[in-house]
Amino acid sequence: MPQKILYINVSRIGDTLLVSPAVRAVATAFPDAEITLLGHPKRAEVLQHLSFVHHVGTISKQRAPWLGWVARNTYDLAFVCGYDEPLIKYALRVARKVVAFRQGDDDINARLFKAVEHPPFQTEHAVDIQLRLPAAVGIAPAGRALAYQVTEAESLWARAELARTTPAPSSPLIGLQVASFPTKAYRDWPVDHFMALTDKIRSAWPDAHFLIFGGTEETVRTNQLQQYLGKASTLYAGRLTLRQTASLMNELDLYIGVDTGPTHIMGALHRPMVALYHGYSPSRYLAPLEHPCAYIVDHPLADQDCSTEAPMSDITVDRVWQAVARALSEHPPKVR
């Protein structure tokens, strides 16, 4: 039985979290093993404090070639996500057995304990793809829900922050994520659609308050939305760490967002959420699984041969409003 296990997953926020069910499966199969999880230097923090991970660290393909030359065979077993050759070679140095997806190099594949076949594009949910790695060594899934842990200290900070920035009453408290990252801009729902949606929400709930999340890349859009909402909103885009963002999300009555990293974080928190998916990246491959209160809105072309050229504006405000109204009806907001 392995005593020390390494898991390497260097990727964006969403893909980092999508591996958490696979890591949980490994931890469940080997409850006495010590698991180390290495992630992207700017993303690994989303994996901190998980009950089934003992150590969280960082690594990059640039640093990997310089690491692991002294501490060889530190781990009994390693799993490596992705196709970065430096990360695979690092794992081969520090672990006795390495499991990874089949690489483009036959010599590397020959050195792997298991070279796992990756399914064709958009034929399996991203969680199930990652579960293929532990399955290759006989490890069964231990649930398909994403995992994230907000600490008590983070919860206290979030509540104090909201008490400082949101007026009373503020109910429901709703988070908005208006954009994905630049290379996936086709997933962005128009800002004027968000504005029209907030009009409907405020008509039904006059005391609604909106927290606007996002990064620095979408500053123009988030500023535009904040100016439109005025005192009914607080702008947090580009002002928070990932963990601060998650701690505020954990206090929301509802989150509304496009398919991007923060939406995956919300999916891991298991709080009420409305998520919008483009037809080229439909929900059946990316939406949170085993989620108790996720309301999914797919592009009208999600079940067809949809290209990235299809506009997200094809998702109407009324469709999203129906999901929002249902979410708030089935999960009544707190009174603040």
C-alpha positions in Angstrom: 0.0 0.0 0.0 1.4 3.4 -0.9 2.3 5.6 2.1 3.2 8.8 0.2 1.3 9.9 -2.9 1.9 12.9 -5.2 -0.7 14.5 -7.3 0.4 17.1 -9.9 -2.2 19.4 -11.6 -0.9 22.6 -13.1 -3.8 24.3 -14.7 -6.3 27.2 -14.6 -8.8 27.6 -11.7 -11.6 25.5 -13.1 -9.4 22.7 -14.2 -7.6 22.7 -10.8 -10.9 22.2 -9.0 -12.2 19.6 -11.6 -9.4 17.3 -10.4 -10.6 17.4 -6.7 -12.9 14.3 -7.1 -10.1 12.3 -8.4 -7.8 13.2 -5.5 -10.6 12.4 -3.1 -10.9 9.0 -4.7 -7.2 8.3 -4.2 -7.5 9.5 -0.5 -10.5 7.3 0.1 -8.7 4.2 -1.4 -5.6 4.8 0.7 -6.8 6.5 3.9 -3.4 6.1 5.7 -1.4 7.6 2.9 0.0 11.1 3.0 -1.1 13.0 -0.1 0.9 16.0 -1.5 -0.9 18.1 -4.2 1.2 20.4 -6.4 -0.6 23.0 -8.5 0.0 26.2 -10.5 1.7 29.0 -8.4 -1.3 31.3 -8.9 -4.0 28.6 -8.5 -2.9 26.1 -5.9 -4.5 28.1 -3.1 -7.9 26.9 -4.1 -6.8 23.4 -3.0 -5.7 24.5 0.5 -7.5 23.1 3.6 -9.1 20.1 1.9 -9.5 17.4 4.5 -8.1 14.7 2.3 -4.9 16.5 1.2 -2.0 16.7 3.6 0.3 19.2 1.8 -0.4 21.7 -1.0 2.5 23.2 -2.9 3.3 24.7 -6.2 5.3 23.7 -9.3 5.6 24.9 -12.9 7.0 23.5 -16.1 9.7 26.1 -15.9 10.9 25.0 -12.4 10.3 21.3 -12.8 13.5 20.5 -14.7 15.6 21.8 -11.8 13.7 19.8 -9.1 13.8 16.2 -7.9 17.3 15.3 -8.7 18.3 14.8 -5.0 15.1 13.5 -3.4 14.5 10.6 -5.8 11.8 8.1 -5.1 10.3 10.2 -2.4 6.8 9.1 -3.3 5.4 5.6 -3.8 2.9 6.7 -6.4 2.3 9.8 -8.4 -0.5 11.0 -10.7 0.1 13.7 -13.2 -2.6 15.6 -15.1 -1.9 17.1 -18.5 0.9 16.9 -21.1 3.7 19.1 -19.8 6.8 16.9 -20.3 8.8 18.6 -17.6 6.2 17.8 -15.0 6.0 14.1 -16.2 9.8 13.8 -16.0 9.8 15.4 -12.5 7.3 12.8 -11.3 9.3 10.0 -12.8 12.3 11.2 -10.8 10.5 11.5 -7.4 8.0 8.6 -7.6 8.4 4.9 -7.9 5.3 4.6 -10.0 3.7 7.3 -12.2 0.2 7.3 -13.7 -0.5 9.9 -16.4 -2.4 10.3 -19.7 -0.6 8.8 -22.6 2.0 11.3 -23.9 3.2 12.0 -27.4 6.6 10.5 -26.5 6.9 6.7 -26.6 9.9 6.7 -24.4 8.1 8.5 -21.6 5.0 6.2 -22.0 7.3 3.2 -21.6 8.5 4.6 -18.2 5.0 5.3 -16.9 3.4 2.7 -14.6 0.1 3.3 -16.4 -0.3 5.4 -19.6 -4.0 6.2 -19.6 -6.0 6.9 -22.8 -7.6 10.3 -22.9 -11.1 10.3 -24.4 -11.9 12.2 -27.6 -12.8 15.9 -27.3 -16.2 16.5 -25.6 -17.2 12.9 -25.1 -17.0 12.8 -21.3 -17.5 15.2 -18.4 -14.2 16.8 -17.3 -14.5 15.2 -13.8 -14.9 11.7 -15.4 -11.9 12.3 -17.5 -9.7 13.0 -14.5 -11.2 10.0 -12.7 -9.6 7.9 -15.4 -6.2 8.3 -13.8 -7.1 6.6 -10.4 -9.3 4.1 -12.2 -6.2 2.9 -14.1 -4.9 1.5 -10.8 -8.2 0.1 -9.6 -9.5 3.1 -7.6 -13.2 3.7 -7.7 -14.8 7.2 -7.5 -15.7 8.5 -4.1 -18.2 11.0 -5.4 -18.1 13.4 -8.4 -18.8 16.7 -6.5 -16.1 19.3 -6.6 -14.3 20.1 -3.3 -13.4 23.4 -1.7 -13.0 24.3 2.0 -13.6 27.8 3.4 -11.9 28.1 6.8 -13.6 29.6 9.9 -11.2 32.6 9.8 -12.2 33.2 6.2 -15.9 33.1 7.0 -15.4 35.6 9.8 -13.5 37.9 7.4 -16.2 37.6 4.8 -19.0 38.4 7.2 -17.1 41.4 8.6 -16.4 42.6 5.0 -20.1 42.4 4.1 -21.2 44.2 7.2 -18.8 47.0 6.3 -19.7 47.3 2.6 -23.4 46.3 2.2 -26.3 48.4 3.4 -29.1 47.0 5.5 -31.3 45.5 4.4 -29.5 43.6 1.7 -31.5 40.6 0.6 -31.0 38.6 -1.5 -27.3 39.0 -1.7 -26.3 38.0 -5.3 -22.9 37.5 -6.8 -22.3 38.3 -10.5 -19.5 36.9 -12.7 -20.0 38.6 -16.1 -17.0 37.3 -18.1 -14.8 34.3 -18.7 -11.0 34.7 -19.4 -10.0 36.4 -22.7 -9.2 33.2 -24.7 -12.8 32.0 -23.9 -14.6 35.3 -24.5 -17.2 33.5 -26.6 -18.6 32.3 -23.2 -19.4 35.9 -22.0 -23.0 36.9 -21.6 -23.6 40.6 -22.7 -23.4 43.2 -19.9 -26.6 44.7 -21.1 -28.3 41.3 -20.5 -26.9 41.3 -17.0 -28.3 44.8 -16.5 -31.8 43.8 -17.7 -31.6 40.7 -15.4 -30.8 42.8 -12.4 -33.8 45.1 -13.3 -36.0 42.0 -13.0 -34.4 40.9 -9.8 -34.8 44.4 -8.2 -38.4 44.6 -9.3 -39.1 41.4 -7.4 -36.7 42.0 -4.5 -36.1 45.8 -4.0 -33.5 45.2 -1.3 -31.3 43.0 -3.5 -27.6 43.8 -3.4 -25.1 42.6 -6.0 -21.4 41.7 -5.5 -19.6 42.0 -8.8 -16.7 39.6 -9.1 -14.1 39.1 -11.8 -10.5 39.9 -12.8 -8.6 42.9 -14.2 -9.3 41.8 -17.8 -13.0 42.7 -17.7 -12.6 46.0 -15.9 -14.6 48.0 -18.5 -17.6 45.6 -18.2 -17.5 45.3 -14.4 -17.2 49.0 -14.0 -20.1 49.6 -16.4 -22.3 47.2 -14.5 -21.3 48.8 -11.1 -22.1 52.3 -12.4 -25.5 51.0 -13.6 -26.4 49.4 -10.3 -24.9 52.2 -8.1 -25.5 51.7 -4.4 -27.2 48.4 -5.0 -23.8 46.8 -5.8 -20.3 46.4 -4.5 -17.5 46.1 -7.0 -14.9 43.4 -6.1 -13.5 42.6 -9.5 -9.7 42.7 -9.5 -9.6 43.5 -5.8 -9.5 40.1 -4.1 -7.5 37.0 -3.8 -9.1 33.7 -4.9 -9.7 32.6 -1.4 -11.2 36.0 -0.4 -13.5 35.7 -3.4 -14.5 32.2 -2.4 -15.2 33.2 1.2 -17.6 36.0 0.0 -19.2 33.6 -2.4 -19.9 31.2 0.5 -22.1 34.0 2.0 -24.3 34.6 -1.1 -27.9 33.8 -1.4 -27.3 33.2 -5.1 -24.5 33.3 -7.6 -25.1 34.1 -11.3 -22.2 33.6 -13.7 -20.8 32.4 -17.0 -18.6 29.3 -17.4 -15.2 30.3 -15.8 -13.0 29.7 -12.7 -15.1 31.5 -10.1 -18.2 29.5 -11.3 -16.3 26.3 -10.6 -15.4 27.6 -7.2 -19.1 28.3 -6.6 -19.9 24.8 -7.8 -17.5 23.4 -5.2 -19.2 25.4 -2.4 -22.6 23.8 -3.0 -24.5 27.0 -2.6 -27.4 28.2 -4.9 -26.1 29.2 -8.3 -27.3 29.9 -11.8 -24.6 29.0 -14.4 -24.7 29.9 -18.1 -22.9 27.6 -20.7 -22.1 28.3 -24.3 -23.1 25.7 -26.9 -19.4 24.9 -27.8 -18.7 24.1 -24.1 -22.1 22.8 -22.9 -23.0 22.0 -19.3 -22.9 18.3 -19.8 -19.1 18.4 -19.9 -18.4 21.1 -17.3 -21.3 21.8 -15.0 -20.9 20.9 -11.3 -22.0 17.4 -10.5 -23.8 16.1 -7.5 -24.7 19.7 -6.7 -27.8 20.3 -4.5 -28.8 23.6 -5.9 -27.3 24.3 -9.3 -29.6 25.8 -11.9 -28.1 25.4 -15.4 -28.9 27.5 -18.4 -27.4 26.1 -21.7 -27.1 27.9 -25.0 -30.0 27.0 -27.4 -27.4 25.2 -29.6 -25.9 23.1 -26.8 -27.3 19.8 -28.3 -26.2 20.7 -31.9 -22.9 21.2 -33.7 -22.3 24.6 -32.1 -19.2 26.7 -33.0 -17.6 29.5 -30.9 -19.2 32.0 -33.3 -22.7 31.5 -31.8 -23.4 34.5 -29.6 -24.1 34.1 -25.9 -26.8 36.7 -26.4 -28.9 33.9 -27.8 -29.5 33.0 -24.1 -32.3 35.4 -23.4 -32.7 37.4 -20.2 -36.1 35.7 -19.6 -34.5 32.2 -19.6 -32.0 33.3 -17.0 -34.6 35.1 -15.0 -36.7 32.0 -14.8 -33.8 30.1 -13.4 -33.1 32.9 -10.9 -36.7 33.1 -9.7 -36.8 29.4 -9.3 -33.5 29.3 -7.3 -34.6 32.1 -4.9 -38.1 30.4 -4.5 -36.6 27.0 -3.7 -33.8 28.5 -1.6 -35.2 31.6 0.2 -32.6 34.2 0.9 -31.5 35.2 4.4 -32.9 38.4 6.0 -30.0 40.8 6.5 
